[in-house]
Structure formats: C-alpha cells, structure tokens
C-alpha cells in the first residue's frame, strides 16, 4: 500500500524513480515548505505561473489543482506510468 509520500499530490499518481521538490511558496518569496512531485508535474507548474503568481495565488496544491490548465493537464496524465515524460511547453510569457 502506498503512503502519502509515494503519491504525487498534484496528479495523484504514484511517484516514480525521479522526484522533484516544489516549494509551495517560492524560495525567493520566503517559502520553505516543499512537496515531492513528478518532474513533469513540477515543470508544468513553472511553465504556467511566475514566482509572484505562485506566492500570491497558488501557494497550495489545492489552489494549483483548481486552475483550469492544471486540471486539464492532470486529466491528460491520468493512467500514464509514474516515470512518464513529455515536453511541457510554456503557454504564456511571464
């Protein structure tokens, strides 16, 4: 049985071999709390949001999941293997 530490809090899939720490509030904005994410999930967050946006409006996994583009991304990932990787192109400029 998987523990919470073995599940990506963004997409809900089991974590694979590769894991990255995401600061819920960016370090430059004083953040210290981190969560473990799949690299693809971590990159998607940083392609969508600036550090200021993350600190101001998306400083929790729940807030990130409510964003329509993140929701669409999470639904697209559903059923893919834990170490799945694909390009995460930026959709908007910072």
Residue pairs with C-beta under 8 A, 6 or more apart in sequence:
2 14
5 36
6 14
6 15
7 13
7 14
7 15
8 14
8 15
8 36
8 37
8 38
8 41
9 35
9 36
9 37
9 61
10 35
10 37
10 38
10 41
10 45
10 61
10 64
10 65
10 70
10 74
11 38
11 41
11 73
11 74
11 77
11 78
12 74
13 38
13 77
13 78
13 80
13 82
14 82
15 36
15 37
15 38
15 82
16 38
16 81
16 82
16 83
17 82
17 83
18 38
18 39
18 83
19 36
19 37
19 38
19 39
20 36
20 37
20 38
20 39
20 42
21 34
21 35
21 36
21 37
22 34
22 35
22 36
22 37
22 42
22 45
23 31
23 32
23 33
23 34
24 31
24 33
24 34
24 35
24 54
24 59
24 60
24 61
25 31
25 32
25 33
25 54
25 55
25 59
26 51
26 54
26 55
28 51
29 51
29 52
29 54
29 55
31 55
31 59
35 61
37 45
38 82
38 83
38 84
39 85
40 77
40 84
40 85
40 86
40 88
41 73
41 77
43 88
44 70
44 73
44 88
45 54
45 58
45 64
45 70
47 88
47 89
47 90
47 91
48 67
48 69
48 70
48 90
48 91
48 92
49 58
50 94
57 63
58 64
58 67
64 70
65 71
65 74
69 91
77 84
